[in-house]
Amino acid sequence: MKGKRLKIENRKGITLHAHLDLPANQKPNYYAIFAHCFTCSSSLHAVKHVSRALTQKGFAVLRFDFTGLGRSEGEFADSHFSANVDDLLDVHKYMAAHYDAPSLLVGHSLGGAAVIVAASKLKDVKAVATIGAPSSIAHAKHLFSHQVEDIEEKGNIEVNIGGRPFVINQDFVEEFDKVDLLEIVQNLRKPILIMHLPFDKVVGIDNAQDLYVNARHPKSYISLDNADHLLSKKEDSQYVGEMIGSWATRYFPKEENVMLNTEGEQLVGHLNIVEDNFTTSIQTKNHTFIADEPASIGGSDFGPSPYEYLNAGLAACTAMTLKMYAERKKWDLKEVFVYLSHSRKHSDDLNVEVDKPKYLDHISKKLKFVGDLDEKQKERLKEIASRCPVHKTIANEVIFDTEII
């Protein structure tokens, strides 16, 4: 999964930091927005894992930090619930203007409540998915309610939420009582997926029941057994992303992945120079790859460089050849590491005799063996490493036959 860092200015002139995660081929079928949980940020591992799973279903996912959180500008006191909804609307507007209007909204915890409200205001949104969302906005107040007794006297106070200090004010607190989320759910009339933990200690399972009962069909529920509220285990957040992606495909027209035709050859490489800069698609009969150049030389770094692919082929061939040789000899070779680098070096530095001093292609190959091997066996494996087919192809003179078709 690769992506782009974005800076989006909201209606108050505050810069929101965002990251657009893209499918491997950089050509999403649809766009989604992910709203993170209360006091969290878009860089939470769970957010990244859910986003990654959705990109594998063809979605591009925009995850961003709400006002005053993560890398976004502003004060946390200004990040009350309606401000979160406004941030979502502003981000959606930016995406519609610069890419395509996001049609799927995903929200975690209080972010789940925010996407429900935002979806009720956005015609382009086709479906909504919530993860551990409360059925009442006021639910979040219990996290700091015991600390706000003297807020009227002091104005701004510092509260502790989840072990972290935040400054809030009276407006921040009062915002949580202004939204009737269940009424909004009743009138949403859009497909909704409600995912919740049976024993969620932060947002109880009764919240999921309230949301589900009040939502209109089509509505779905998935139980997240043995997970925790923040989806701290990678397998849980990946599962969430996979389930949302599979569920959402029912509400989005299926778009076939256009495969390049190899025209009977082993592979084809294709670069749309107008649209894709250096990003090149490579297609074999059964597999697709992306090649690119690093950003340092003007590329987008969406995939390995051509020389990295050359090294990759050599590394794979070397490792496979060593495996077959060790198995034939019945040697205790358990793992092989092949480290490679390509560079251009002068013949004088390489102590190579040539008719005329010049720069030569140089590949550094380093081997690491894991297993019960003696030094003699390791030296023999080193010799065999130079006999793999790709190594010999690179080392030998190659005849090219190029034609225009």
C-alpha positions in Angstrom: 0.0 0.0 0.0 1.4 3.4 -1.0 -0.2 6.8 -0.7 0.1 10.5 -0.6 0.3 13.0 2.2 -2.2 15.8 1.9 -2.9 19.1 3.7 -6.5 20.1 3.7 -7.7 23.5 4.9 -11.1 23.3 6.7 -13.8 26.1 6.8 -12.0 27.7 9.8 -8.7 28.0 8.0 -7.1 25.2 10.0 -4.8 22.9 8.2 -5.7 19.2 8.6 -3.0 16.7 7.9 -4.2 13.6 5.9 -2.9 10.6 4.2 -4.5 9.0 1.1 -3.8 5.3 1.0 -4.1 3.9 -2.5 -4.4 0.4 -4.0 -1.3 -1.2 -5.4 -2.1 -0.2 -9.0 -2.8 3.4 -7.9 -6.1 3.3 -9.6 -8.9 3.1 -7.0 -12.4 2.1 -8.0 -13.9 4.1 -5.1 -12.9 6.5 -2.3 -13.5 6.2 1.4 -12.9 8.4 4.4 -11.8 7.0 7.8 -12.7 8.9 11.0 -10.5 8.0 14.0 -11.6 7.5 17.6 -11.9 10.2 20.3 -8.4 11.7 21.1 -6.8 9.3 18.7 -5.1 10.1 15.4 -5.0 8.7 11.8 -1.6 7.2 12.5 -3.0 4.6 15.0 -1.9 1.2 13.8 -5.5 -0.1 13.8 -6.5 2.7 11.4 -3.6 1.9 9.0 -4.5 -1.9 9.1 -8.2 -1.2 8.3 -7.1 1.2 5.6 -4.7 -1.3 4.1 -7.3 -4.0 3.9 -9.8 -1.7 2.2 -7.2 -0.7 -0.5 -6.9 -4.4 -1.3 -10.6 -4.2 -2.2 -10.0 -1.4 -4.6 -10.7 1.5 -2.3 -8.6 4.6 -1.8 -8.8 5.6 1.8 -8.4 9.1 3.1 -7.5 9.0 6.8 -6.9 12.4 8.5 -6.4 14.0 12.0 -9.3 15.9 13.4 -8.7 19.6 14.5 -6.2 19.7 17.4 -5.2 16.1 17.2 -2.3 14.2 15.6 -0.5 16.5 13.1 -3.4 18.7 12.4 -3.4 22.3 13.5 -5.8 23.9 16.0 -6.6 23.3 19.7 -8.3 20.2 21.1 -10.9 22.4 22.7 -12.0 23.3 19.2 -12.3 19.7 18.3 -15.8 19.2 19.7 -18.3 16.8 18.0 -19.9 19.2 15.6 -16.4 20.4 14.6 -15.4 16.8 13.9 -18.5 16.5 11.6 -17.5 19.8 9.9 -14.0 18.4 9.4 -15.5 15.4 7.7 -17.6 17.5 5.4 -14.7 19.7 4.5 -12.4 16.7 3.8 -15.2 15.2 1.6 -15.5 18.5 -0.3 -11.7 18.6 -0.9 -11.7 15.0 -2.1 -14.6 15.6 -4.5 -12.8 18.6 -6.0 -9.4 17.1 -6.3 -10.0 13.3 -6.8 -13.5 11.8 -6.6 -16.3 12.1 -4.0 -15.8 9.5 -1.3 -18.8 7.2 -1.2 -17.9 5.1 1.8 -17.5 6.5 5.4 -15.9 4.5 8.1 -15.7 5.6 11.7 -14.1 4.2 14.9 -15.7 4.9 18.3 -16.8 8.5 18.4 -15.6 8.8 14.8 -18.3 6.2 14.0 -20.9 8.6 15.4 -19.4 11.4 13.4 -19.6 9.5 10.1 -23.3 8.7 10.7 -24.0 12.4 11.1 -21.8 13.4 8.1 -23.4 10.7 5.9 -26.8 12.2 6.7 -25.6 15.4 5.1 -23.8 14.0 2.1 -25.7 12.7 -1.0 -22.5 11.1 -2.5 -22.1 8.7 0.4 -23.5 5.3 -0.4 -22.7 3.3 2.7 -21.5 3.8 6.3 -19.5 1.4 8.6 -19.0 2.0 12.3 -16.6 0.3 14.7 -17.3 0.4 18.4 -19.5 3.5 18.0 -21.7 4.9 20.8 -25.4 5.4 20.3 -25.3 8.7 22.1 -22.8 11.5 21.6 -23.0 12.3 25.3 -21.5 8.9 26.0 -18.0 10.4 25.5 -18.5 12.8 28.5 -18.0 10.0 31.0 -14.3 10.0 30.1 -13.9 13.4 31.8 -17.2 14.2 33.5 -15.6 13.9 37.0 -13.1 16.6 36.1 -15.4 19.4 34.8 -17.1 20.5 38.0 -15.4 23.9 38.1 -15.3 24.5 34.4 -17.8 27.4 34.7 -15.5 29.2 37.1 -12.2 28.6 35.4 -13.2 28.6 31.8 -10.5 26.4 30.3 -9.4 23.4 32.3 -7.0 20.5 31.7 -8.5 17.1 31.8 -6.9 13.6 31.7 -8.3 11.3 29.0 -6.7 7.9 28.5 -3.7 9.0 30.4 -3.1 12.1 28.3 -3.8 15.8 29.2 -6.2 17.9 27.1 -7.5 21.4 27.5 -11.3 21.8 27.1 -13.9 24.5 27.8 -17.6 24.8 28.4 -18.5 24.9 24.7 -16.6 21.6 24.2 -18.7 19.9 27.0 -22.0 21.3 25.9 -21.5 20.1 22.3 -22.0 16.5 23.4 -25.6 17.2 24.3 -26.7 18.8 21.0 -27.0 15.8 18.8 -29.7 13.1 18.8 -27.8 10.3 17.1 -30.5 7.7 17.2 -32.9 10.1 15.4 -30.3 10.6 12.7 -29.8 6.9 12.3 -33.5 6.4 11.9 -33.6 8.8 9.0 -30.3 7.9 7.5 -31.7 5.5 4.9 -28.3 4.3 3.7 -26.7 0.9 4.1 -25.0 0.7 7.5 -22.6 -1.9 9.0 -22.3 -1.9 12.8 -19.3 -3.7 14.2 -18.9 -4.0 17.9 -17.1 -6.0 20.7 -19.4 -8.1 22.8 -17.5 -7.1 25.9 -16.4 -3.6 25.0 -15.4 -1.9 28.3 -15.2 1.6 26.7 -18.4 1.6 24.7 -20.8 -1.1 25.9 -22.5 -3.5 23.5 -25.9 -2.0 24.3 -24.8 1.0 22.1 -24.5 -1.4 19.1 -28.0 -2.8 19.9 -29.5 0.7 20.0 -27.9 1.7 16.7 -29.0 -1.5 15.0 -32.6 -1.4 16.3 -33.0 2.2 15.2 -31.3 1.8 11.9 -33.4 1.0 8.8 -32.6 -1.8 6.4 -30.3 -2.6 4.8 -28.4 -2.9 8.0 -25.8 -5.4 9.1 -24.0 -6.4 12.4 -20.7 -8.1 12.9 -19.4 -9.2 16.3 -15.7 -8.6 17.0 -15.1 -11.5 19.3 -12.0 -11.2 21.6 -10.9 -7.8 20.3 -10.4 -4.7 22.4 -11.9 -1.3 21.8 -8.8 0.2 20.1 -8.3 -3.0 17.9 -4.8 -3.1 19.2 -4.2 -6.6 17.7 -3.2 -6.5 14.1 -5.4 -9.5 13.2 -8.5 -7.8 14.6 -8.0 -4.5 12.6 -7.2 -6.4 9.5 -10.3 -8.5 9.9 -12.4 -5.4 10.3 -11.0 -3.9 7.1 -11.6 -7.1 5.2 -15.2 -7.4 6.4 -16.0 -3.8 5.6 -14.5 -4.2 2.1 -16.5 -7.4 1.5 -19.7 -5.9 2.8 -19.4 -2.7 0.9 -19.0 -4.5 -2.5 -22.7 -5.3 -2.3 -23.5 -1.6 -2.6 -21.0 -0.6 -5.2 -21.0 -1.6 -8.9 -18.4 -4.2 -9.5 -15.5 -3.0 -11.6 -13.3 -5.5 -13.3 -9.6 -5.1 -12.9 -8.3 -4.4 -16.4 -5.4 -6.8 -17.1 -2.7 -6.0 -19.6 -2.3 -8.5 -22.4 1.2 -10.0 -22.7 0.6 -10.8 -26.4 2.1 -14.2 -25.9 5.3 -13.0 -24.3 6.4 -13.7 -20.7 5.4 -10.2 -19.5 4.5 -6.7 -20.6 5.4 -3.3 -19.1 3.1 -0.3 -19.6 3.6 3.4 -18.7 1.0 6.0 -19.3 3.4 9.0 -19.5 0.7 11.6 -19.4 -1.0 10.3 -16.2 1.6 8.2 -14.3 4.9 10.0 -14.3 7.4 7.1 -13.9 4.9 4.6 -12.4 5.0 1.5 -14.7 2.6 -1.5 -14.6 4.2 -4.9 -15.2 2.0 -7.8 -16.0 2.7 -11.5 -16.4 0.0 -14.0 -17.2 -1.0 -14.3 -13.5 0.7 -11.5 -11.6 0.8 -7.7 -11.5 3.6 -5.5 -10.3 4.3 -1.8 -10.0 7.8 -0.3 -10.8 8.7 3.3 -10.1 11.7 5.6 -9.4 12.4 7.1 -6.0 11.2 10.5 -5.2 14.8 11.8 -5.0 15.0 11.6 -8.8 11.4 12.7 -9.6 9.5 9.5 -9.2 6.6 8.7 -6.9 8.2 5.7 -5.2 5.0 3.6 -5.6 7.1 0.5 -6.3 10.6 -0.9 -6.6 12.9 0.7 -9.2 14.0 -1.3 -12.3 17.4 -2.2 -10.8 15.7 -3.3 -7.6 13.6 -5.6 -9.7 16.8 -6.9 -11.4 18.3 -7.5 -7.9 15.0 -9.1 -6.8 15.1 -11.6 -9.6 18.8 -12.4 -8.8 18.0 -12.8 -5.1 15.1 -15.1 -5.7 17.0 -17.3 -8.2 20.0 -17.5 -5.9 18.0 -18.5 -2.8 16.0 -21.1 -4.8 19.1 -22.6 -6.3 20.8 -22.9 -2.9 17.7 -24.6 -1.5 17.7 -27.2 -4.3 21.4 -27.9 -4.0 21.3 -28.2 -0.2 18.3 -30.5 -0.3 20.1 -32.7 -2.9 23.1 -32.9 -0.7 20.9 -33.4 2.4 22.6 -30.4 4.2 21.1 -28.7 7.2 20.3 -25.4 5.4 17.2 -23.9 7.1 17.2 -20.3 5.8 19.0 -18.2 3.2 19.4 -14.4 3.1 20.7 -12.8 -0.1 21.7 -9.1 0.2 22.2 -7.3 -3.1 23.1 -3.8 -4.3 23.8 -2.5 -7.8 26.1 0.4 -8.6 28.5 1.7 -11.2 32.2 1.5 -10.2 35.4 2.3 -12.1 37.5 -0.6 -13.3 40.5 0.7 -11.4 38.6 0.5 -8.1 37.5 -3.0 -8.9 41.0 -4.1 -9.9 39.6 -5.4 -13.1 41.8 -5.6 -16.2 40.1 -4.1 -19.3 41.4 -2.8 -22.6 40.5 0.8 -21.6 39.7 2.0 -18.0 36.0 2.6 -17.7 33.0 2.4 -15.4 31.4 -1.0 -15.0 28.2 -2.4 -13.6 28.9 -3.9 -10.2 26.6 -6.1 -8.1 27.4 -6.8 -4.5 26.0 -10.1 -3.3 26.2 -11.1 0.4 25.0 -14.4 1.7 23.8 -15.4 5.1 23.0 -19.1 6.0 21.0 -20.4 8.9 21.6 -24.0 9.7 24.1 -26.5 11.0 26.8 -26.0 8.3 30.6 -26.2 8.5 32.9 -23.7 6.7 33.5 -26.1 3.8 29.8 -26.4 3.1 29.3 -22.6 3.3 32.1 -22.0 0.8 30.5 -24.6 -1.5 27.2 -22.8 -1.3 28.9 -19.6 -2.1 30.2 -21.1 -5.3 26.8 -22.5 -6.2 25.2 -19.0 -5.6 27.1 -17.8 -8.7 25.7 -20.6 -10.8 22.0 -19.8 -10.5 20.4 -19.2 -14.0 19.8 -15.5 -13.4 23.3 -14.9 -12.2 24.7 -16.5 -15.3 22.4 -14.6 -17.5 23.5 -11.3 -16.1 27.1 -12.2 -16.2 27.0 -13.5 -19.7 26.7 -11.6 -22.9 23.0 -11.2 -23.7 21.7 -10.9 -27.3 18.6 -8.6 -27.6 16.2 -8.7 -30.4 14.1 -5.5 -30.4 11.2 -4.8 -32.8 8.3 -2.3 -33.1 4.8 -3.8 -33.1 
